[in-house]
Amino acid sequence: MEIRRFVGIGVAAVAFAACNESVEERINTVYEEEGRKRETFSATDKYGPLKVKVGEFVGESKVKPWSAWWYPLNERTLFYKTTGGSSPLEKYDYYSGRMFNVFSEAARYEEQELYRPNEVGWAGLCHAWAIASVLHPEPKEAKTIGGVKWSVGDQKALLLKTYEKAGGIAEIMIGDRFNGDRNDDYDDIYPDQFHKLVQNHLVENSTPFLMDYDPRFPVWTVPVYKVKFLIEKLNNTSAKVRAYITFASPHVNDHNYVGTKRVVKTYDYILTGQWANGTLNVTDGEWIEASKNDHPDYLIAFPSSIERGSLNKEINYEIVDSILK
């Protein structure tokens, strides 16, 4: 197997700093739509007008994402193991030199360049885990390769590191991130745009997507794989919707956790438009009740076109893949 040295992603990339998004490239045009200012394309731009009917509608992804520890930036787990043995990146360095004659210093680089002991508690690799969990089979068993014993946690940790710098997010992101600025729109992502993407992915195409479920400044990115919509007609111009959204959680106590830790969140909103022949042609939406304050911040369409990359320049994802295979 030929190993090409990883040299990074090109200019058109979106880099994430932990669960916090640090965007190198954004869609610069500011759109005006129904009084809304936005910097990303809307779901109706991408998938067409939203139309809904009264009733119960369910959808589930063919891919079930798996859970994993999300590795906060203020912990040393990736490069230092306090209980004896070696950390995932120490094992990677040994394996890389022994099997491919590539003498990396991934553990040292992680500690000196990426470890942040004073970082906020929510910052970590949840975005990398969310992407990996829908694109890769779950590592489920410990294995020995190249004279190294790799636990499930070791394998997941290395896989996550190859997605922490992901290129192409801007093109598939729906809604703007809430940064806490004076002009930020807390109601974004708007419920009609939320409904359209969920309907397109889960109900119509059985495809997962990613969601930041915290509308405030912190970012918690999770993979969503199931939905149930309950839709009722309110009047001649509106419908009330309750959406049950199911996603995998990264909050596992054991780094060797196998399977999907399930979380369900409920969102309530009003869709407005015009009814015609039993169908509401939706033009707007409003979060209601508890969802006024607790709703998604933004959504990311199925990341099939994502470019892999690591903020740790000593990590080669082809070497990581040789372990996972």
N, C-alpha and C positions, 0 to 999 in steps of 0.2 A: 504493500500500500504506500503510495507516494504521499508525503505530507508536505503541504505548501505552508510556508510561514504566514500566519495571520497578520495582515498589515492594517486592518481597520476597514471601516465603511467609508464610502465616498462623501462628497459634500452634501448631497441631498439625503440627509439622515436626521432622524429624531433621536436624541439621546435622553435617557431617563437617568435622573440622579435618585437612586433608591426608588421608593414608591412615589416620589415627587417627580414631576415631569419637568425637565429642562429642555426646552425645544430649540433646536438649531435651525429648523426650517418650519415655517408655518405658512398657510395660505394667506397671502398678504392682503388680498382684496377683502374689504368689509362689505358685506351684503346687507341690503335693506329688504326686509320681507315682513309685511303686516306689522310694521312698527318695530321689528326686532333687528338688532344689530348683531351680526355674528361673523366670525372669522373662519369657520369651517363650513363645508357643505352640509346641507340638511339631508335627512333620510328621504324626504320626498324628492329632493334633487336626484338622488341616486336610484330610488326604487319606484318612483311614480306616486300619484296622489293616494292619500289614505281614504279607504272606504271601509266602514264597519257595519255590522248587522247586530241585532239583538240576539242574545243567547250566550252559551258557554262555549269557549274555544280553547283548545289545549294544543300544546306543541312541545316536542322534546327532541333534543339533538341526537343524532346517530352516534356522536362522539361524547362519551362521558368523561369530563375532566377529573383529574386526580388531585388529591391534596398533598401538600408538602410544607415543611417549615419555610418561612419567608426570609430568614437571615437578616435581621436588623443590622444597620450599618454600625451601631454602637456595641456590637458584640464581636468576640474574637473567634468564633467557632470555625470559620472557614480556614483560618491559617494557624490556629493554635488549639491544642487539645489538652485540657487540664487533667484528665483522668488517665493519662498514659496512652501509648500508641501514637498514631499520626493523624493529623487533620486531613481533610479532603485535598487541600492544595499541596500539602507536603507529600502526600501519596502521588498526586499528579506529577510533581517535579521529579520524583524518583522514577516513576513509570515512563515519563517522557524521555529521560536520558537513557534509561536501560533499553527501551523497546525501539526508539526512533532516533537515538543519538542527538536529540534536541534537548540541550541542557537549560531548562527554564528555571526561573526564580519566581514562580507565581505566588508562593506563600509570602516571600519577602515583599514583593510588590504590593500585595493586598494589604499587608500590615503598614507599610510606609506611605502608600499613596491613596488608599481607598478607605481604610479603617477610620472611623470618626467617633471616638469615645464620647464626645459631647453632643452628638447628633440627636435630633428630636426622636421620640420613641416610635413614631409610626413609619419612619424612613427605613426602607429595606428593599428586598427583591420581589415584592408581591407582583409587580408588573411582569417580571421575567418568568416567574412561576406560572402566572395566568396564561401567558403565551405558550410556554412549553407544555402545559397540561392539556392543551387542545391540539397540539401539533405532533406530540410524541407519545408513544406507548409508555405506560408507567413502569419504571424499574420496580420489580416486585420481590426480587430475591437477591441475597448477597452472592457474590461470585469472586473467584480468584482468577485474575488475568495478569500476565506478565510478572508473576511472583508477588502480586499485591492483592490483599484482601479488601474488596470494595463492599461496604455495607450499602443497603438501600439508600440511606441518608447521604453517603459519599456520592453515589451516582446522581441523585437528584440535585445535590449542591453544585456539582460540576455542570450539569445540564442547564441549571438556572443561570450560571455565570456566562454561558454562551448566548443568553438572550437579554442581558441587562442593558445593552446598547442596541436598540432595535431600530432599523431603518425602515421608513415607509409608513409610520404611524399617521402622519398628517393626512395622507390620502384616504385613510379609512376611518378617521375619527369623526364622530357626529356629536356636536355640542362643543362648547368652549370650556376650558378649565376655569374654575373659580379660583382666582388668585388673592381675593380679599381686597382688590383695588376698589376705589370709589365708583368707577363706572362698570364694574362687573355686574352681570345679571344673575342673581341667585336662582331665578326660576328656570334658567337654562341648565339642563336640556329640557325643552318644552315637552309636555306630555304627548302631543300629537306626533312629534318627531320620535320620541321614545317608543310609542306604540307601533309606528310604522316599521322601525328597524326590528323590533321584537317579532312582529307579525311576519315580516319577510324572512327572518332567519329561522325562528323556531317553528312557527305554525305552517309556513309554506315550504320551507326547504330543509327542515330538521338539521340546522347548522348552529353551532354555538357562537357566542360573541363574548366580548369582554366589557366590563362595566366598572366605573368608579362609583361605588354606592354612597360615598360621602360627599354631599353638596358643598361642604365647607373647604377650607384651604388644604387640610390633609387629603392624601390620595390613598384609597384602598381599592386596588384593581383586582377584580375577581372574574373567573370564567362562568358564564351563565349557560345552563343547559336545559332548562324546563320552564314553561309558563302555563298559567291558566288565566284566561280573561273571562270575567263576568260582566256582560254589557246589558244595560237596560235603557230604554228610551225615557227621557225626561220630558221633552216637549217637542214642538215642531222643528226646533233648531239645535237640539243637543241630546247627548247621551252621557250616562254616568258609567264609569268603568272602575272595576276593582281588578288589579293585576297581582297575581301571586307569582313571584319570581324566585326560582331555585338556582342556587349557585354553590360551587365548591368553596371551602374555607381553607386558608393557610394557617389557621390557629390550631395547630396540633401540638401536643406536648412531647411527642416522640419524633425525633428526626427520621426514624426508620418507619414511620407510619405508612401503611399501605391501604389504599382505597380512597373513598370520597367522603369527606366530612361535609354533610349537607346543611345548608342554611336557606331558609325561606323568608323573603321580605314581601310585605304587602304595600301596594301603592294605590291611591285613590285619586281620580281626576275626572274632569268634565271635558268631553270633546264637543266642539260646536261646528255647525255647517248647515247643510240643507238635506232633509230626508227626501228620497225619491224611490218609490217602489220598494220600500223596506230597507233601503240602504242609506246611511248617513255619509254624505260627501264632506269630509272633514276639512276645515280651513283653519282651525285654531284649537287651543287646548289650555286648561288651567288646572294646576295642582290644587287639591282641596284637603280639608281636615288635617290630619297629622302629616300628610304628604307635602303640605306647604313648606314644611321645614326639613322633612326627611324624604328626599327623592334622589335619583342618580344625578351625578354631576355631568358625566359624558359617557358615551358608548363608543366601542371600537368594533368595527365589523370583523368577521372571521379573518384572522391574520395570515391567510395563506401566502401572501406576497411579502411577508416580513423578511428583512435581511438580518441574519444573525451577527452578533458582535458582542465583545466583552470590553468593559472598561479596564480590565486587567490585561495589559498588552503582552503578558507572558503566556496567555492561554490560547491554544490553538484548538478550534472546535472540532477539527478532524481527528485530533488525538483523543478528545473527549468522546467522540462518536465511536472510536475503536474500542473504548471501554464499554459503552452502552450496548453495542452490538453483541 
